[in-house]
């Protein structure tokens, strides 16, 4: 039923010549809310987003991001069980994108099922438990994000070391491990390496070896991002 679904399309569907409040009330009533209940809920959301003074503005007076806020409110106002968001952060600056992200996470915590379509892989990392990757209209990968990351990781660690003799230490490490230069931003003038462990080697083995030969100031497992996984999967297909 329509009252159980909220849909935020990528292309905005607001009537440009209508006033914000008038249109929000109209759309809320289409989704089964009484006028009184719609006003009550809209008051809550307008105060939460600090947009009370937008009520009598026309949609055409709003920026893309401002109109997106209104459409987001209308999408979630009737508290649907299923929410479908298509590129919900389009038009937002970082502050407002973060605001909407937090609201989406809160809706998920409250029990809503959320289908989220986006090209922004960093948003996938932050918001999604399960993913399906599409390429040229074909599904090329699906599953729980944590399981997919585990499947694609290569047991590689990014390390930063402080030593008096970088050349000698690099040779010692490369004689024992599969190592290569690493590139990452650091405030220290440290020796940066990526080390790929074999199946019978553990991170504890590596850390024990490193601490016995140098000061370890950076130690991080390289877990592939959703963007890395998407690119690799497309290439493999």
Secondary structure, DSSP 4 states (H G I P E B T S, - for coil): -GGGEEEE-SS----TTSBHHHHHHHHHHHTT--HHHHHHHHHHHHHHTT-GGGTTSBGGGS-HHHHHHHHHHHHHTT--SEEEEESTTTT--HHHHHHHHHHHHHHHHTT-EEEEE-S-HHHHHHH-SEEEEEETTEEEEEEEHHHHHHHH---EEEEEEE-S-HHHHHHHHHHHSEEEE-----SS--EEEEEEPPTT--HHHHHHHHHTTSEEEEEEE-PPPHHHHHHHHHHH-
